[in-house]
Amino acid sequence: MITSKFKIAAFSIALSLTAMGFQGCDSLTKTQKGAGIGAAAGGVLGAIIGKKAGNTAIGAILGGAIGGTAGGFIGKRMDKQAAEIQNAIPNAEVVREGEGIIVKFDSGILFDFDSANLKAQAKDNVKSLAGSLSKYPDTEIKVIGHTDNKGTEAYNMSLSERRAAAVKAYAVTQGVPSSRLTTVGKGFSEPIADNATDAGRTANRRVEIVIVANDQLKKQAQQANN
């Protein structure tokens, strides 16, 4: 199911209002203003997505946003791609917000317990996703691995990194250039549910694929709206 709570316009307005508020603080340095704007806008996007994705995924979308009508141009492209991904991979959760897409898989769909080897069906899922990524070459992709809090922090960090790397590696075999893909493991540092329950731990064991515009698409969007 594609998740979307607010329109891109609302996100852009929130960014603009936040920036206006900080512009009035003359005593702040540029670095402090930027940090404040980023934190507040990140809070807006975090509220929009809700308990759907971790901070790293939210930050990837926020960090790549250009806002305004150019952002709306990118958003329309993302709407189309998100719908196609959901149709191709019905067991994935597709979160479409701002100027990006988050494709979220429960780890159990992709991997056996305590394993970083993709299941056969998982390979089909990643293959389908790779087909969409190849169809839309003007994007960058971040693969983020997450675990629950069972076991040590070090072990879970390693497992999350290996799982993210496995998804990237298979996507590359399906034709996605390695240069478009980055990976990161977050262990159990970004839960989206309560690790005190079985259901919560299941939700926290996940892989998030974040899709955002690359510089070429941003330039195209800005030129289209000049």
C-alpha positions in Angstrom: 0.0 0.0 0.0 1.3 3.5 -0.9 1.3 5.7 2.2 0.8 9.5 1.7 -0.7 11.8 4.3 0.0 15.3 2.9 0.7 16.9 -0.5 4.1 18.1 -1.7 2.8 21.6 -1.4 2.3 21.3 2.3 5.8 20.1 2.7 7.2 23.0 0.6 5.2 25.5 2.6 6.4 24.1 5.9 10.0 24.4 4.7 9.5 28.0 3.6 7.8 29.0 6.8 10.5 27.4 8.9 13.2 29.2 6.9 11.4 32.5 7.3 11.3 32.0 11.1 15.0 31.5 11.3 15.9 34.4 8.9 14.8 36.8 11.6 17.4 35.5 14.1 20.3 37.8 13.1 22.4 36.7 16.0 22.6 33.1 14.7 25.5 32.0 12.4 24.7 30.5 9.0 25.6 27.1 10.4 23.3 27.5 13.4 20.5 28.8 11.1 21.0 25.9 8.8 21.0 23.4 11.6 17.9 24.9 13.1 16.0 24.9 9.8 17.0 21.4 9.1 15.9 20.1 12.5 12.6 21.9 12.3 11.9 20.9 8.7 13.0 17.4 9.6 10.4 17.4 12.3 7.7 18.4 9.8 8.6 15.6 7.4 8.9 13.2 10.3 5.4 14.1 11.4 4.1 13.6 7.8 5.6 10.1 7.5 4.8 9.2 11.1 6.0 5.8 12.3 6.8 4.6 8.8 10.5 5.1 8.4 13.7 5.8 10.3 15.5 9.2 10.7 18.1 8.3 8.1 15.4 7.7 5.4 13.7 11.0 6.4 17.0 12.8 6.3 17.8 11.5 2.8 14.5 12.9 1.5 14.9 16.2 3.4 18.5 16.6 2.3 17.7 16.2 -1.3 14.6 18.5 -1.4 14.6 21.7 -3.5 11.0 22.8 -2.8 8.8 25.1 -4.7 7.4 24.4 -8.2 10.6 22.6 -9.1 10.0 20.3 -6.2 6.4 19.7 -7.4 7.9 18.7 -10.8 10.0 16.1 -9.1 7.1 15.0 -7.0 5.0 14.2 -10.0 7.8 12.0 -11.3 8.0 10.3 -8.0 4.2 9.7 -7.9 4.4 7.8 -11.1 7.3 5.7 -10.1 5.9 4.9 -6.7 2.6 3.7 -8.2 4.6 1.4 -10.6 6.7 0.0 -7.7 3.7 -0.8 -5.7 2.0 -2.6 -8.6 5.2 -4.5 -9.3 6.0 -5.4 -5.6 2.7 -5.6 -3.7 4.3 -7.0 -0.6 6.4 -3.9 -0.1 5.2 -0.8 1.6 5.7 2.3 -0.5 5.9 5.7 1.3 5.5 8.6 -1.1 6.3 11.9 0.6 7.9 15.2 -0.3 10.3 14.7 -3.2 11.2 11.1 -2.5 10.1 7.5 -2.2 10.8 5.1 0.6 10.3 1.4 -0.3 10.2 -0.6 2.9 10.5 -4.4 3.2 10.2 -6.4 6.4 13.5 -8.3 6.8 11.5 -11.6 7.0 10.5 -11.0 3.3 14.1 -10.6 2.2 16.1 -12.8 4.6 15.9 -15.9 6.8 16.5 -15.4 10.5 20.0 -14.2 11.3 21.0 -14.3 7.6 22.2 -11.7 5.1 21.6 -14.0 2.1 18.6 -13.0 0.0 15.8 -15.5 -0.3 14.7 -16.6 -3.8 11.5 -14.6 -3.6 13.5 -11.6 -2.3 15.6 -11.7 -5.4 12.4 -11.4 -7.4 11.4 -8.4 -5.4 14.8 -6.7 -5.8 14.8 -7.6 -9.5 11.4 -5.8 -9.9 12.7 -2.8 -8.0 15.8 -2.7 -10.1 13.7 -2.6 -13.2 12.0 0.5 -11.9 15.3 2.1 -10.9 16.6 1.4 -14.4 13.5 3.0 -16.0 14.1 6.1 -13.9 17.9 6.6 -14.2 17.8 10.2 -12.8 17.6 9.2 -9.2 19.9 8.2 -6.4 19.2 5.3 -4.0 20.1 4.7 -0.4 19.6 1.2 1.1 19.2 1.3 4.9 19.3 -1.9 7.0 17.6 -2.0 10.4 17.2 -4.7 13.2 15.4 -5.2 16.4 17.2 -4.9 19.7 17.8 -8.6 20.4 21.5 -9.3 20.7 24.4 -6.9 21.0 24.6 -3.5 19.4 27.8 -4.5 17.5 26.3 -7.7 16.1 23.1 -6.0 15.0 25.0 -3.2 13.4 27.0 -5.7 11.4 23.9 -7.6 10.4 22.1 -4.5 9.2 25.1 -3.4 7.2 25.4 -6.8 5.5 21.8 -7.0 4.7 21.8 -3.5 3.1 25.0 -4.5 1.1 23.2 -7.7 -0.1 20.3 -5.7 -1.5 22.7 -3.3 -3.3 24.8 -6.2 -4.6 21.8 -8.0 -6.2 20.4 -4.7 -7.6 23.8 -4.2 -9.3 23.6 -7.7 -10.9 20.2 -6.6 -12.3 21.7 -3.6 -14.1 21.5 -0.8 -11.6 24.9 1.1 -11.6 26.7 0.8 -8.4 27.4 4.5 -8.4 23.7 5.2 -7.9 23.5 3.1 -4.7 24.8 3.8 -1.2 24.2 1.6 1.8 24.1 2.1 5.5 23.4 -0.1 8.5 21.6 1.4 11.5 21.3 -1.7 13.7 18.6 -1.0 16.3 19.2 2.7 16.6 16.1 3.8 14.6 13.1 1.8 15.8 9.7 2.6 14.3 7.9 0.4 16.8 8.2 -0.8 20.4 11.0 -3.3 20.8 9.3 -4.6 23.9 6.7 -6.5 21.8 7.0 -9.2 19.2 5.0 -7.1 16.7 7.2 -4.1 17.4 10.4 -6.1 16.9 9.0 -7.5 13.6 8.3 -4.0 12.4 11.8 -2.8 13.3 13.5 -5.6 11.4 13.3 -4.0 7.9 15.2 -2.7 4.9 14.4 0.8 3.6 15.2 1.9 0.0 15.1 5.7 -0.4 14.8 7.1 -3.9 15.5 10.8 -4.4 16.3 13.0 -7.4 19.9 13.3 -8.6 21.5 16.6 -9.6 20.5 16.1 -13.3 16.8 15.8 -12.4 16.9 18.7 -10.1 18.4 20.8 -12.8 15.8 19.7 -15.3 13.1 20.5 -12.8 14.4 24.0 -12.2 14.8 24.7 -15.9 11.2 23.5 -16.5 9.9 26.1 -14.1 11.9 29.1 -15.1 
